[in-house]
Every structure is written in C-alpha cells, then in structure tokens.
C-alpha cells in the first residue's frame, strides 16, 4: 500500500506515545501526579507555539495590513487561533494572509490536529489506570485489540475503511498498539530476525487485501525493534527535542518555502533542521 511518509511518522509517534504513557502510569500509579505530568508536557510548549505564531510571527509574515490581520470579525482571526488551539477546544489551521501561495496553501500548522487526540488518549490511560485495569495486562490488551478490530480491521476487510478517511481513528489504534506493547513487554520478542520476517511477509502481502494491516504491523514492530535492538548512543534527558520539533516543523517549513522560495525537499530539510532544533 502507498502510505504517505508523514502518516507513517504519525503511526510511529502514536505507537511510542502509547508505550511511554502507559508505562508512565504503571511506574507511578497516582492519578493527580500522572495528570500533572501530562499537562506540563503538553501545554507549556503548545501555548508558546500558538501565541508566537498568532501574535509575533503571524504579523511579521502576513500579506495583509496589520489592522486587517488583527480584525476580530475575521473567522481566521489570531485571537481565536490562539485560544482554540491552546485550550484544545477546537483546532484552527489558518491565520490571516499567511502562506497563501505555498504548495500547501494557508495551513499554518497541520500538526496541531493531533494534540487533542493525544490528550484524549492520556485521559483513556488515566481512566484505565484509575480503574486498576493496567494490573490485568492480558485482559486489557485483549480489550484494546478487540475494540480496534471491530472499529478498524473488520470494516477494512469489508472495504469500508481507509486509513486516510479516518486518520484520527487510525492513530488512536497505533496508540493502543503501543499500550499493548507496554503491557505485554515481557512477552513480546524483539529481534532482527523477526523484524526481517515481518518485512518479508509485508512485501508478499503488498498486492493482497491484507496489505495495509501488514504494513501497519511492520511499522509498529519497527518502532520496538529500533528502540531496543540497535546499539544507539543514548540522548541526555535534557536534550529531548521531540515535542518542540513536532510543534514547530510544519510552520517553519511553510515559512522557508514562502520567504526563501525553496521547493526541493532535501534543501528544505537542510535549511530547517538546525533552526528547528534550536527552537525545540
């Protein structure tokens, strides 16, 4: 199946998140401590990002006069952008006069739609942990798999579901897969041999109706393999730039495309990455 690269990235992100968030509650099964940790992880960086784009970078980059940019009557006004995105009440992608002529026009930060989804999954983990369901890993894993099977895999086998038509449900499924991997981590073998076997099976199934589920299995298992098998240098805790990169990558790329006229993906990558890491 032809799965777009950025969608594969989302699948990997939510798999990792499902694993780590579930592990967080398992290690410290205190509801208030868990919610505090999730809030501190999610909101400060998000608030800084949306405020910076609404009231600093947006006015600098807009093609409109500042008075029109700041007008309350506009449906894409910066105040609604800042409040709705920061509060997770509603996801807003547009700011007045930004990126009108880019290849992907108008969209300031496409990554923001996943943040409320992620926050919702935090609440599901908090609920499961509070109800002591994480103490029954096999039962809870079966329940997660059953829900995913009924909502996604069964309709997919009948041709009634496509991952791009309901990407929200797809990434929630990968969060669930990460949670299962965490709950059953003592029973799931992680090896290069099994990774290669899954890759071969995925290739053989590429022209069958099982192509998408096999591709998903390969992506999810690759996350576990890459995390635990290769001997990679450890990254200091203070250098965890992942969330900052996630929040700022899209708007910075849009800015470089508009201001610099850069159209080549590799050139865009080389220009954006150093600035992005510094901001993150």
Secondary structure by P-SEA (a helix, b strand, c coil): ccccaaaaaaaaaaaaaaaaaaaaaaacccaaaaaaaaaaaccaaaaaaaaaaacccccccccccccccccccccccaaaaaaaaaaccccccccccccccccccccccccccaaaaaaaaaaaaaaaaaacccccaaaaaaaaaaaaaaacaaaaaaccccccccaaaaaaaaaaaaaaaaaacccccccaaaaaaaaaaaaaaccccaaaaaaaaaaaaaaaaaacccccccccccccaaaaaaacaaaaaaaaaaaaccccaaaaaaacaaaaaaac
